[in-house]
Amino acid sequence: MSDAAILCVDDEASILKVLKEQLKRHFGNQYVYEVAQSAEEAWIVIDELEQEGIKILTIVSDWLMPNIRGDEFLAEVHRRFPDVVTVMLTGQADEAAIERARQNANLFACIYKPWTEEELYQVVCTALGE
């Protein structure tokens, strides 16, 4: 089992399923792939991975989610885990939200829905320094 993880956060289960399948297709067993349907669930996953000694390398998070926006969630991730590379996935974020994420979450990239598998792969590959 890998000691490095990619976490995807989106309130739509179908999107999480596709993200996980696409990432796994390109990176195989190189990473652990985790998903969460909310920021609250993501923090539980993050804590569990940390306890297992698995380092989260990147988080791909939706912007429009219940209770907290993706830019706010990623800013908190960056505050607690500055080495985690943050990527925002959105169909609705405005430029101000993207700019806030760049400034407060050290946003690496923004992927717009609908994305292509190649685009996802290129962004995550570059984020991971591969």
N, CA, C and O of each residue as an XYZ file, in Angstrom:
520
protein
N       0.839     -1.191      0.000
C       0.000      0.000      0.000
C       0.882      1.251      0.000
O       1.906      1.313      0.681
N       0.467      2.215     -0.760
C       1.219      3.452     -0.877
C       1.157      4.254      0.424
O       0.213      4.121      1.204
N       2.163      5.078      0.643
C       2.150      5.958      1.815
C       1.859      7.396      1.405
O       2.142      8.332      2.152
N       1.283      7.566      0.195
C       0.931      8.890     -0.318
C      -0.482      8.844     -0.878
O      -0.893      7.856     -1.487
N      -1.223      9.938     -0.661
C      -2.632      9.937     -1.055
C      -3.026     11.170     -1.848
O      -2.414     12.234     -1.750
N      -4.084     10.979     -2.645
C      -4.778     12.063     -3.333
C      -6.196     12.045     -2.810
O      -6.857     11.007     -2.823
N      -6.668     13.193     -2.348
C      -8.019     13.306     -1.794
C      -8.873     14.175     -2.706
O      -8.469     15.274     -3.087
N     -10.062     13.676     -3.055
C     -11.021     14.435     -3.862
C     -12.235     14.740     -2.995
O     -12.759     13.865     -2.306
N     -12.677     16.004     -3.040
C     -13.805     16.438     -2.224
C     -14.849     17.087     -3.131
O     -14.562     18.063     -3.824
N     -16.055     16.539     -3.118
C     -17.161     17.082     -3.913
C     -18.452     16.560     -3.306
O     -18.499     15.418     -2.848
N     -19.488     17.366     -3.294
C     -20.751     16.919     -2.689
C     -21.549     15.994     -3.606
O     -22.583     15.467     -3.196
N     -21.089     15.791     -4.834
C     -21.771     14.893     -5.763
C     -21.006     13.581     -5.880
O     -19.872     13.552     -6.359
N     -21.642     12.488     -5.434
C     -20.995     11.174     -5.438
C     -20.566     10.743     -6.837
O     -19.526     10.103     -6.996
N     -21.359     11.088     -7.854
C     -21.017     10.680     -9.223
C     -19.720     11.343     -9.691
O     -18.937     10.724    -10.412
N     -19.493     12.569     -9.297
C     -18.255     13.267     -9.665
C     -17.064     12.632     -8.949
O     -16.002     12.453     -9.544
N     -17.241     12.296     -7.685
C     -16.160     11.648     -6.936
C     -15.786     10.313     -7.571
O     -14.607      9.975     -7.675
N     -16.784      9.567     -7.988
C     -16.550      8.267     -8.616
C     -15.711      8.426     -9.890
O     -14.757      7.681    -10.111
N     -16.078      9.399    -10.717
C     -15.348      9.635    -11.965
C     -13.922     10.118    -11.680
O     -12.972      9.636    -12.298
N     -13.769     11.054    -10.761
C     -12.426     11.552    -10.419
C     -11.525     10.404     -9.978
O     -10.396     10.271    -10.451
N     -12.034      9.578     -9.071
C     -11.240      8.461     -8.540
C     -10.874      7.478     -9.657
O      -9.731      7.030     -9.742
N     -11.842      7.146    -10.506
C     -11.574      6.227    -11.618
C     -10.518      6.787    -12.567
O      -9.604      6.074    -12.981
N     -10.649      8.071    -12.907
C      -9.702      8.681    -13.844
C      -8.295      8.754    -13.247
O      -7.315      8.465    -13.933
N      -8.193      9.132    -11.991
C      -6.879      9.216    -11.350
C      -6.236      7.830    -11.252
O      -5.049      7.662    -11.531
N      -7.031      6.854    -10.855
C      -6.521      5.491    -10.722
C      -6.074      4.930    -12.071
O      -5.084      4.203    -12.152
N      -6.801      5.270    -13.112
C      -6.443      4.790    -14.452
C      -5.054      5.305    -14.860
O      -4.299      4.594    -15.522
N      -4.725      6.521    -14.469
C      -3.439      7.109    -14.868
C      -2.299      6.797    -13.907
O      -1.162      6.597    -14.337
N      -2.594      6.755    -12.608
C      -1.517      6.586    -11.630
C      -1.460      5.188    -11.024
O      -0.523      4.877    -10.289
N      -2.444      4.342    -11.319
C      -2.438      2.961    -10.824
C      -2.368      2.888     -9.314
O      -3.053      3.630     -8.609
N      -1.529      1.984     -8.823
C      -1.401      1.773     -7.371
C      -0.339      2.655     -6.733
O       0.104      2.403     -5.612
N       0.060      3.684     -7.454
C       1.101      4.586     -6.960
C       0.635      5.385     -5.735
O       1.448      5.770     -4.894
N      -0.681      5.631     -5.641
C      -1.231      6.435     -4.560
C      -2.453      5.771     -3.951
O      -3.055      4.871     -4.537
N      -2.805      6.239     -2.756
C      -4.085      5.907     -2.135
C      -5.048      6.990     -2.616
O      -4.708      8.173     -2.605
N      -6.241      6.593     -3.034
C      -7.240      7.553     -3.522
C      -8.394      7.595     -2.538
O      -9.061      6.587     -2.305
N      -8.627      8.768     -1.961
C      -9.715      8.928     -1.002
C     -10.694      9.958     -1.532
O     -10.324     10.855     -2.290
N     -11.947      9.817     -1.124
C     -12.980     10.773     -1.513
C     -13.784     11.178     -0.283
O     -13.885     10.434      0.692
N     -14.352     12.377     -0.357
C     -15.208     12.881      0.714
C     -16.291     13.746      0.081
O     -16.032     14.480     -0.873
N     -17.518     13.652      0.625
C     -18.646     14.392      0.061
C     -18.878     15.739      0.737
O     -19.853     16.425      0.430
N     -17.989     16.126      1.658
C     -18.091     17.435      2.308
C     -16.745     17.769      2.934
O     -15.879     16.906      3.081
N     -16.590     19.014      3.292
C     -15.357     19.417      3.972
C     -15.250     18.712      5.326
O     -14.163     18.307      5.738
N     -16.380     18.569      6.007
C     -16.386     17.892      7.312
C     -15.896     16.452      7.160
O     -15.074     15.979      7.946
N     -16.407     15.767      6.149
C     -15.978     14.390      5.891
C     -14.506     14.368      5.487
O     -13.772     13.452      5.859
N     -14.079     15.362      4.736
C     -12.675     15.434      4.316
C     -11.739     15.527      5.519
O     -10.685     14.891      5.536
N     -12.117     16.313      6.520
C     -11.262     16.432      7.713
C     -11.146     15.101      8.433
O     -10.085     14.787      8.972
N     -12.217     14.310      8.453
C     -12.170     12.978      9.064
C     -11.192     12.098      8.290
O     -10.364     11.409      8.887
N     -11.288     12.123      6.958
C     -10.384     11.345      6.105
C      -8.938     11.799      6.313
O      -8.034     10.971      6.421
N      -8.726     13.104      6.369
C      -7.375     13.650      6.575
C      -6.794     13.153      7.897
O      -5.639     12.732      7.955
N      -7.603     13.204      8.961
C      -7.138     12.730     10.271
C      -6.809     11.242     10.245
O      -5.807     10.814     10.817
N      -7.665     10.443      9.572
C      -7.427      8.996      9.482
C      -6.141      8.698      8.711
O      -5.347      7.851      9.119
N      -5.944      9.393      7.603
C      -4.724      9.186      6.821
C      -3.492      9.568      7.628
O      -2.476      8.874      7.595
N      -3.590     10.662      8.345
C      -2.470     11.122      9.170
C      -2.131     10.075     10.234
O      -0.957      9.793     10.479
N      -3.151      9.504     10.861
C      -2.933      8.470     11.880
C      -2.293      7.222     11.287
O      -1.535      6.528     11.965
N      -2.596      6.936     10.020
C      -2.033      5.762      9.349
C      -0.654      6.047      8.748
O      -0.034      5.158      8.164
N      -0.179      7.275      8.889
C       1.131      7.637      8.356
C       1.142      7.830      6.850
O       2.190      7.735      6.211
N      -0.033      8.103      6.284
C      -0.141      8.330      4.844
C      -0.189      9.831      4.598
O      -1.039     10.534      5.145
N       0.723     10.309      3.778
C       0.833     11.748      3.505
C      -0.067     12.133      2.334
O      -0.006     11.521      1.267
N      -0.889     13.134      2.536
C      -1.724     13.643      1.449
C      -0.858     14.575      0.613
O      -0.306     15.554      1.115
N      -0.749     14.251     -0.674
C       0.068     15.062     -1.573
C      -0.747     16.180     -2.205
O      -0.274     17.310     -2.327
N      -1.967     15.865     -2.603
C      -2.803     16.880     -3.237
C      -4.267     16.658     -2.896
O      -4.707     15.529     -2.673
N      -5.012     17.754     -2.859
C      -6.455     17.712     -2.648
C      -7.114     18.431     -3.814
O      -6.794     19.578     -4.124
N      -8.045     17.726     -4.455
C      -8.866     18.306     -5.516
C     -10.233     18.542     -4.893
O     -10.926     17.587     -4.540
N     -10.630     19.808     -4.755
C     -11.880     20.131     -4.071
C     -12.814     20.955     -4.947
O     -12.404     21.887     -5.639
N     -14.074     20.575     -4.889
C     -15.126     21.360     -5.527
C     -15.198     22.720     -4.837
O     -14.776     22.863     -3.689
N     -15.728     23.704     -5.530
C     -15.894     25.018     -4.912
C     -17.253     25.143     -4.238
O     -17.332     25.583     -3.091
N     -18.322     24.763     -4.930
C     -19.664     24.969     -4.410
C     -20.119     23.728     -3.652
O     -20.570     22.747     -4.244
N     -19.989     23.792     -2.316
C     -20.395     22.688     -1.446
C     -21.217     23.240     -0.290
O     -21.119     24.423      0.039
N     -22.028     22.384      0.325
C     -22.803     22.843      1.483
C     -21.877     23.240      2.643
O     -20.805     22.659      2.818
N     -22.292     24.208      3.412
C     -21.628     24.653      4.649
C     -20.348     25.461      4.467
O     -20.114     26.404      5.223
N     -19.521     25.124      3.497
C     -18.261     25.851      3.301
C     -17.885     25.804      1.828
O     -18.054     24.779      1.167
N     -17.386     26.896      1.331
C     -16.933     26.960     -0.058
C     -15.554     26.315     -0.170
O     -14.793     26.255      0.796
N     -15.259     25.838     -1.367
C     -13.983     25.173     -1.599
C     -12.779     26.049     -1.310
O     -11.773     25.562     -0.792
N     -12.862     27.345     -1.636
C     -11.711     28.221     -1.373
C     -11.445     28.346      0.126
O     -10.290     28.421      0.546
N     -12.513     28.368      0.940
C     -12.356     28.450      2.394
C     -11.764     27.149      2.943
O     -10.869     27.169      3.788
N     -12.276     26.022      2.453
C     -11.767     24.712      2.876
C     -10.286     24.571      2.526
O      -9.481     24.164      3.364
N      -9.935     24.907      1.295
C      -8.544     24.770      0.863
C      -7.623     25.729      1.607
O      -6.458     25.406      1.841
N      -8.125     26.898      1.980
C      -7.319     27.838      2.773
C      -7.005     27.236      4.145
O      -5.889     27.370      4.646
N      -7.991     26.575      4.743
C      -7.765     25.922      6.036
C      -6.800     24.745      5.884
O      -5.942     24.532      6.740
N      -6.937     23.988      4.805
C      -5.997     22.899      4.524
C      -4.577     23.468      4.434
O      -3.645     22.932      5.034
N      -4.427     24.551      3.681
C      -3.104     25.158      3.502
C      -2.534     25.656      4.830
O      -1.334     25.543      5.077
N      -3.397     26.205      5.679
C      -2.941     26.699      6.981
C      -2.406     25.536      7.835
O      -1.371     25.658      8.489
N      -3.122     24.427      7.813
C      -2.735     23.279      8.637
C      -1.669     22.389      7.993
O      -0.841     21.797      8.685
N      -1.700     22.302      6.661
C      -0.792     21.418      5.923
C      -0.228     22.169      4.715
O      -0.662     21.937      3.587
N       0.730     23.060      4.940
C       1.225     23.920      3.852
C       1.849     23.170      2.674
O       1.972     23.740      1.589
N       2.245     21.911      2.858
C       2.870     21.154      1.767
C       1.868     20.490      0.835
O       2.242     20.035     -0.246
N       0.603     20.427      1.232
C      -0.416     19.799      0.381
C      -0.710     20.723     -0.800
O      -0.976     21.911     -0.620
N      -0.662     20.171     -1.994
C      -0.941     20.949     -3.198
C      -2.453     20.994     -3.395
O      -3.115     19.957     -3.407
N      -2.996     22.206     -3.550
C      -4.446     22.376     -3.653
C      -4.878     22.664     -5.089
O      -4.267     23.461     -5.799
N      -5.964     21.980     -5.492
C      -6.555     22.155     -6.814
C      -8.053     22.351     -6.604
O      -8.683     21.585     -5.876
N      -8.618     23.361     -7.231
C     -10.052     23.601     -7.118
C     -10.738     23.140     -8.391
O     -10.274     23.402     -9.501
N     -11.849     22.450     -8.205
C     -12.676     21.952     -9.305
C     -13.976     22.743     -9.242
O     -14.617     22.798     -8.193
N     -14.367     23.351    -10.347
C     -15.546     24.195    -10.255
C     -16.289     24.325    -11.569
O     -15.716     24.232    -12.655
N     -17.558     24.540    -11.432
C     -18.385     24.899    -12.567
C     -18.970     26.276    -12.346
O     -19.585     26.856    -13.240
N     -18.767     26.805    -11.118
C     -19.459     28.029    -10.764
C     -18.639     29.082    -10.029
O     -19.150     30.172     -9.773
N     -17.401     28.800     -9.684
C     -16.621     29.780     -8.924
C     -16.357     31.021     -9.766
O     -16.061     30.933    -10.958
N     -16.471     32.171     -9.124
C     -16.147     33.406     -9.827
C     -14.653     33.710     -9.654
O     -13.964     33.065     -8.863
N     -14.180     34.678    -10.388
C     -12.757     35.018    -10.343
C     -12.308     35.433     -8.946
O     -11.174     35.159     -8.555
N     -13.192     36.098     -8.185
C     -12.826     36.525     -6.827
C     -12.552     35.314     -5.936
O     -11.609     35.326     -5.146
N     -13.364     34.280     -6.060
C     -13.170     33.066     -5.262
C     -11.871     32.373     -5.654
O     -11.131     31.895     -4.794
N     -11.601     32.323     -6.942
C     -10.369     31.694     -7.419
C      -9.152     32.486     -6.933
O      -8.145     31.908     -6.524
N      -9.262     33.806     -6.983
C      -8.164     34.651     -6.501
C      -7.956     34.481     -4.998
O      -6.816     34.426     -4.536
N      -9.047     34.396     -4.228
C      -8.937     34.149     -2.776
C      -8.209     32.825     -2.524
O      -7.357     32.730     -1.640
N      -8.556     31.816     -3.309
C      -7.903     30.517     -3.145
C      -6.417     30.612     -3.503
O      -5.579     29.987     -2.852
N      -6.098     31.383     -4.525
C      -4.681     31.556     -4.898
C      -3.909     32.211     -3.746
O      -2.801     31.797     -3.408
N      -4.515     33.233     -3.160
C      -3.835     33.982     -2.102
C      -3.808     33.231     -0.776
O      -2.783     33.220     -0.095
N      -4.935     32.596     -0.397
C      -5.058     32.024      0.942
C      -4.800     30.522      1.012
O      -4.540     29.984      2.088
N      -4.871     29.850     -0.125
C      -4.703     28.392     -0.117
C      -3.537     27.954     -0.996
O      -3.331     26.760     -1.214
N      -2.782     28.915     -1.494
C      -1.682     28.608     -2.412
C      -2.181     27.698     -3.541
O      -1.554     26.694     -3.879
N      -3.323     28.079     -4.109
C      -3.979     27.280     -5.136
C      -3.024     27.002     -6.292
O      -2.444     27.919     -6.874
N      -2.876     25.719     -6.610
C      -1.991     25.327     -7.704
C      -2.683     25.491     -9.049
O      -2.088     25.978    -10.010
N      -3.957     25.077     -9.107
C      -4.685     25.138    -10.380
C      -6.179     25.114    -10.126
O      -6.649     24.708     -9.063
N      -6.901     25.555    -11.122
C      -8.359     25.505    -11.104
C      -8.797     24.733    -12.346
O      -8.438     25.085    -13.470
N      -9.572     23.685    -12.127
C     -10.094     22.877    -13.225
C     -11.584     23.170    -13.331
O     -12.314     23.121    -12.340
N     -12.020     23.473    -14.538
C     -13.429     23.828    -14.744
C     -14.240     22.624    -15.211
O     -13.827     21.873    -16.094
N     -15.409     22.464    -14.589
C     -16.352     21.419    -15.013
C     -17.039     21.881    -16.284
O     -17.357     23.065    -16.390
N     -17.283     21.028    -17.237
C     -16.808     19.649    -17.295
C     -15.341     19.625    -17.723
O     -14.937     20.367    -18.618
N     -14.565     18.786    -17.090
C     -13.145     18.673    -17.398
C     -12.930     17.470    -18.313
O     -13.820     16.641    -18.503
N     -11.734     17.402    -18.869
C     -11.375     16.213    -19.638
C     -10.435     15.380    -18.768
O      -9.759     15.907    -17.884
N     -10.403     14.104    -19.025
C      -9.522     13.218    -18.269
C      -8.065     13.637    -18.452
O      -7.279     13.604    -17.504
N      -7.713     14.028    -19.661
C      -6.349     14.463    -19.946
C      -5.994     15.714    -19.137
O      -4.888     15.824    -18.607
N      -6.939     16.654    -19.046
C      -6.709     17.881    -18.272
C      -6.479     17.546    -16.800
O      -5.550     18.065    -16.181
N      -7.322     16.680    -16.240
C      -7.172     16.266    -14.844
C      -5.807     15.626    -14.633
O      -5.090     15.961    -13.689
N      -5.458     14.709    -15.516
C      -4.180     14.019    -15.410
C      -3.010     15.005    -15.469
O      -2.092     14.923    -14.653
N      -3.036     15.933    -16.426
C      -1.939     16.901    -16.582
C      -1.782     17.776    -15.333
O      -0.668     17.995    -14.858
N      -2.903     18.270    -14.809
C      -2.845     19.145    -13.626
C      -2.301     18.382    -12.425
O      -1.402     18.867    -11.738
N      -2.835     17.199    -12.167
C      -2.396     16.435    -10.997
C      -0.961     15.956    -11.173
O      -0.180     15.973    -10.222
N      -0.617     15.539    -12.360
C       0.750     15.112    -12.650
C       1.744     16.248    -12.375
O       2.774     16.038    -11.734
N       1.433     17.424    -12.854
C       2.298     18.588    -12.612
C       2.313     18.960    -11.140
O       3.362     19.307    -10.597
N       1.153     18.890    -10.487
C       1.066     19.192     -9.054
C       1.954     18.260     -8.238
O       2.551     18.662     -7.239
N       2.029     17.019     -8.681
C       2.834     16.021     -7.961
C       4.300     16.056     -8.365
O       5.121     15.320     -7.816
N       4.626     16.912     -9.325
C       6.011     17.044     -9.762
C       6.494     15.878    -10.606
O       7.684     15.566    -10.641
N       5.556     15.243    -11.283
C       5.933     14.081    -12.129
C       6.175     14.509    -13.556
O       6.499     13.677    -14.403
